Amino acid sequence: MKHFTRFLCLFFAAAMLLTMAACGSKNTDTDTDTNPGEKKQLVVATSPDFPPFESLDGSDIVGIEPKLMQAIADKLGMELVWEQVDFDSIIPGIQAGRYDAGVAGISITADRLKNCDFSDPYFLANQVIVVNPGSDIQSKADLTGKTIAVQTGTTAETYCLDNGYEILSFASNIDAQAALTSGKADAWVVDNEVAVKMAGEQNLTVLDEAMTSEPYALAFAKGSDLVDQVNQALSQLLQDGTVEQIFQEYDTVYVSPLS
């Protein structure tokens, strides 16, 4: 009995040591998952062919929205990470969980609200018509029977399709603009500030008449906790004048979505 009792004591002592070792190993694995010294990443998808909102400077993504996103990330204490994709891949990528958010002059629409959530709006944009110098297109009424260049997945494409216009769709606005200047298209429909920036470089004409007016916002996956956090940061940046100042830095007239 004495030997048996000693055996039991040794057995339980060994079992306790194994249990403690196992617990220690689990805690070590957990600690490697979260480093208190590292910022949580905010992965944002964009299509940098939309100056002055976003464009490429070498390999850097620059413009109004990148600067706005950096200000938001700073408010949230997060590290901003960019993913460059085609515009029509942004929302599907958010839905698939590849990105936390999307920003690329994205307008809030009923169709998009079916697939993603949006932040509060931060800018009100107009869709306008761009033509070559000397074009006989002077207004929206003159687009009947004409071919219009648009970017795939944009509200410009949706609007033109819904209103029965003949369109040519392109992955980027750079290609849509090239279709106009080369004569493949009679007009190009794009957001006003982008039109002013890009048309000025090619001596193109931007018509005064607006096709539509629509608010820009950040896109998120349905149910994302980031929406409320970003809205709080965005509200502060709107109230303290930071958003308007960013637009002014890029010589762009700021139009509040609340005006």
DALINBEL-V299539 format. One record per residue. N is the residue number from 0. PHI is phi in whole degrees, -180 to 180 (999 if undefined). OMEGA is omega in whole degrees, 0 to 359 (none if undefined). D_LAST is the distance of its C-alpha to the last C-alpha in Angstrom with 2 decimals. Layout:
n: [N & N]
phi: [PHI & PHI]
omega: [OMEGA & OMEGA]
d_last: [D_LAST & D_LAST]
//
This chain:
n: [0 & 1 & 2 & 3 & 4 & 5 & 6 & 7 & 8 & 9 & 10 & 11 & 12 & 13 & 14 & 15 & 16 & 17 & 18 & 19 & 20 & 21 & 22 & 23 & 24 & 25 & 26 & 27 & 28 & 29 & 30 & 31 & 32 & 33 & 34 & 35 & 36 & 37 & 38 & 39 & 40 & 41 & 42 & 43 & 44 & 45 & 46 & 47 & 48 & 49 & 50 & 51 & 52 & 53 & 54 & 55 & 56 & 57 & 58 & 59 & 60 & 61 & 62 & 63 & 64 & 65 & 66 & 67 & 68 & 69 & 70 & 71 & 72 & 73 & 74 & 75 & 76 & 77 & 78 & 79 & 80 & 81 & 82 & 83 & 84 & 85 & 86 & 87 & 88 & 89 & 90 & 91 & 92 & 93 & 94 & 95 & 96 & 97 & 98 & 99 & 100 & 101 & 102 & 103 & 104 & 105 & 106 & 107 & 108 & 109 & 110 & 111 & 112 & 113 & 114 & 115 & 116 & 117 & 118 & 119 & 120 & 121 & 122 & 123 & 124 & 125 & 126 & 127 & 128 & 129 & 130 & 131 & 132 & 133 & 134 & 135 & 136 & 137 & 138 & 139 & 140 & 141 & 142 & 143 & 144 & 145 & 146 & 147 & 148 & 149 & 150 & 151 & 152 & 153 & 154 & 155 & 156 & 157 & 158 & 159 & 160 & 161 & 162 & 163 & 164 & 165 & 166 & 167 & 168 & 169 & 170 & 171 & 172 & 173 & 174 & 175 & 176 & 177 & 178 & 179 & 180 & 181 & 182 & 183 & 184 & 185 & 186 & 187 & 188 & 189 & 190 & 191 & 192 & 193 & 194 & 195 & 196 & 197 & 198 & 199 & 200 & 201 & 202 & 203 & 204 & 205 & 206 & 207 & 208 & 209 & 210 & 211 & 212 & 213 & 214 & 215 & 216 & 217 & 218 & 219 & 220 & 221 & 222 & 223 & 224 & 225 & 226 & 227 & 228 & 229 & 230 & 231 & 232 & 233 & 234 & 235 & 236 & 237 & 238 & 239 & 240 & 241 & 242 & 243 & 244 & 245 & 246 & 247 & 248 & 249 & 250 & 251 & 252 & 253 & 254 & 255 & 256 & 257 & 258]
phi: [999 & -62 & -66 & -66 & -63 & -62 & -61 & -62 & -62 & -63 & -60 & -68 & -64 & -64 & -62 & -65 & -63 & -63 & -63 & -64 & -65 & -64 & -63 & -63 & -65 & -65 & -64 & -63 & -62 & -65 & -63 & -74 & -76 & -130 & -104 & -57 & -84 & -101 & -79 & -70 & -83 & -115 & -91 & -122 & -95 & -151 & -119 & -81 & -130 & -139 & -67 & -88 & -74 & -158 & -156 & -101 & -118 & 70 & -101 & -89 & -91 & -128 & 134 & -60 & -72 & -59 & -69 & -64 & -64 & -65 & -65 & -67 & -61 & -63 & -62 & -86 & 69 & -117 & -89 & -83 & -124 & -98 & -125 & -93 & -142 & -68 & -56 & -75 & -99 & -66 & -66 & -58 & -67 & -66 & -61 & -81 & 84 & -78 & -132 & -79 & -156 & -136 & -147 & -172 & 61 & -87 & -87 & -80 & -132 & -61 & -65 & -69 & -66 & -73 & -113 & -156 & -100 & -126 & -74 & -63 & -69 & -129 & -161 & -109 & -111 & -116 & -87 & -130 & -103 & -115 & -135 & -75 & -57 & 83 & -64 & -82 & -84 & -115 & -160 & -58 & -64 & -86 & -81 & -60 & 82 & -100 & -101 & -114 & -88 & -142 & -91 & -61 & 83 & -93 & -69 & -62 & -63 & -62 & -62 & -66 & -65 & -63 & -102 & 78 & -80 & -84 & -127 & -122 & -101 & -132 & -66 & -132 & -70 & -62 & -71 & -65 & -64 & -63 & -64 & -70 & -67 & -86 & 91 & -71 & -126 & -89 & -153 & -135 & -106 & -158 & -64 & -56 & -66 & -68 & -59 & -61 & -66 & -77 & -68 & -62 & -74 & -116 & 58 & -93 & -107 & -102 & -75 & -73 & -70 & -86 & -76 & -149 & -125 & -155 & -86 & -91 & -155 & -86 & -101 & -137 & -65 & -56 & 79 & -64 & -68 & -71 & -58 & -64 & -63 & -67 & -61 & -64 & -66 & -63 & -59 & -64 & -70 & -72 & -70 & -89 & 87 & -62 & -61 & -62 & -63 & -62 & -61 & -64 & -61 & -105 & 51 & -120 & -71 & -86 & -118 & -69 & -69 & -95 & -81]
omega: [181 & 179 & 182 & 178 & 178 & 180 & 180 & 180 & 178 & 181 & 182 & 178 & 179 & 180 & 180 & 178 & 179 & 180 & 179 & 179 & 180 & 179 & 179 & 179 & 181 & 180 & 179 & 179 & 181 & 182 & 181 & 180 & 184 & 177 & 183 & 182 & 183 & 175 & 173 & 182 & 172 & 185 & 187 & 178 & 176 & 176 & 191 & 177 & 192 & 181 & 6 & 183 & 171 & 177 & 181 & 170 & 191 & 177 & 182 & 175 & 185 & 176 & 183 & 185 & 173 & 179 & 177 & 180 & 178 & 178 & 178 & 180 & 178 & 178 & 183 & 182 & 183 & 177 & 182 & 179 & 182 & 170 & 182 & 182 & 171 & 185 & 185 & 176 & 186 & 184 & 175 & 179 & 176 & 179 & 182 & 178 & 180 & 181 & 177 & 185 & 176 & 177 & 181 & 186 & 184 & 180 & 175 & 177 & 180 & 180 & 181 & 179 & 176 & 188 & 182 & 173 & 181 & 169 & 169 & 180 & 179 & 180 & 177 & 184 & 173 & 169 & 182 & 181 & 177 & 181 & 174 & 178 & 178 & 180 & 177 & 176 & 182 & 181 & 178 & 182 & 183 & 183 & 180 & 180 & 180 & 177 & 185 & 176 & 179 & 174 & 181 & 175 & 182 & 175 & 175 & 179 & 181 & 181 & 182 & 177 & 181 & 182 & 171 & 179 & 175 & 185 & 167 & 183 & 182 & 181 & 181 & 176 & 176 & 179 & 178 & 177 & 180 & 178 & 178 & 185 & 180 & 179 & 177 & 178 & 180 & 181 & 179 & 179 & 185 & 179 & 190 & 184 & 176 & 179 & 181 & 181 & 186 & 181 & 180 & 180 & 183 & 180 & 177 & 183 & 176 & 180 & 184 & 186 & 178 & 175 & 179 & 170 & 185 & 182 & 174 & 176 & 175 & 179 & 180 & 173 & 177 & 177 & 182 & 176 & 183 & 184 & 181 & 180 & 180 & 179 & 178 & 179 & 181 & 179 & 179 & 182 & 175 & 184 & 182 & 175 & 182 & 182 & 180 & 179 & 179 & 178 & 180 & 179 & 180 & 177 & 182 & 179 & 182 & 177 & 181 & 177 & 180 & 183 & none]
d_last: [90.35 & 89.86 & 88.95 & 86.71 & 84.83 & 84.40 & 83.09 & 80.46 & 79.30 & 78.95 & 77.16 & 74.51 & 74.05 & 73.41 & 70.96 & 69.01 & 68.87 & 67.56 & 64.85 & 63.75 & 63.69 & 61.57 & 59.05 & 58.92 & 58.25 & 55.35 & 53.68 & 54.06 & 52.36 & 49.41 & 49.08 & 48.74 & 45.72 & 43.61 & 43.90 & 42.38 & 42.03 & 39.82 & 36.03 & 34.81 & 33.44 & 29.96 & 30.71 & 27.78 & 28.21 & 26.59 & 27.47 & 27.50 & 27.43 & 23.73 & 23.35 & 21.47 & 20.24 & 23.87 & 27.23 & 30.79 & 32.43 & 35.97 & 35.79 & 32.72 & 29.30 & 26.83 & 23.25 & 19.70 & 20.00 & 23.57 & 22.64 & 19.80 & 22.36 & 24.96 & 22.86 & 22.33 & 26.04 & 27.06 & 25.22 & 27.06 & 30.32 & 30.73 & 32.18 & 29.91 & 31.90 & 30.75 & 32.10 & 31.82 & 31.87 & 31.00 & 27.51 & 28.99 & 31.00 & 28.20 & 27.48 & 31.22 & 32.08 & 29.76 & 31.35 & 34.77 & 34.10 & 34.51 & 31.15 & 29.09 & 25.75 & 24.39 & 21.78 & 21.70 & 18.39 & 18.89 & 16.52 & 16.55 & 18.74 & 21.08 & 24.11 & 23.17 & 22.52 & 26.17 & 27.32 & 25.16 & 22.68 & 19.31 & 17.59 & 14.10 & 11.73 & 11.06 & 9.81 & 8.66 & 11.84 & 13.67 & 17.37 & 19.47 & 23.15 & 25.44 & 28.95 & 32.07 & 32.83 & 34.56 & 33.32 & 33.65 & 30.31 & 27.90 & 25.37 & 24.74 & 27.64 & 30.03 & 29.64 & 32.16 & 35.27 & 33.79 & 33.58 & 30.22 & 30.06 & 27.58 & 27.50 & 29.08 & 27.01 & 23.62 & 21.23 & 22.43 & 25.91 & 25.04 & 23.25 & 26.17 & 28.74 & 27.27 & 27.35 & 30.90 & 30.57 & 33.28 & 32.03 & 33.45 & 31.92 & 32.31 & 31.96 & 30.02 & 27.84 & 30.58 & 32.99 & 30.67 & 30.32 & 34.11 & 34.70 & 32.94 & 34.78 & 38.08 & 37.82 & 37.72 & 34.36 & 33.16 & 29.46 & 27.22 & 23.84 & 21.61 & 18.10 & 17.06 & 17.36 & 20.60 & 21.82 & 21.44 & 23.26 & 25.99 & 26.54 & 27.06 & 29.86 & 31.61 & 31.08 & 29.26 & 27.05 & 23.38 & 22.62 & 19.61 & 19.05 & 16.70 & 18.59 & 15.80 & 12.24 & 12.32 & 11.17 & 13.72 & 15.60 & 19.15 & 21.84 & 24.67 & 27.80 & 27.77 & 28.33 & 27.85 & 27.99 & 25.88 & 22.60 & 22.56 & 23.85 & 21.29 & 18.38 & 19.92 & 20.27 & 16.81 & 15.35 & 17.62 & 16.73 & 12.97 & 13.95 & 16.71 & 14.89 & 17.09 & 14.63 & 13.22 & 16.91 & 18.07 & 15.98 & 17.40 & 20.83 & 20.70 & 19.65 & 16.44 & 13.22 & 10.60 & 7.28 & 5.35 & 5.61 & 3.82 & 0.00]
//
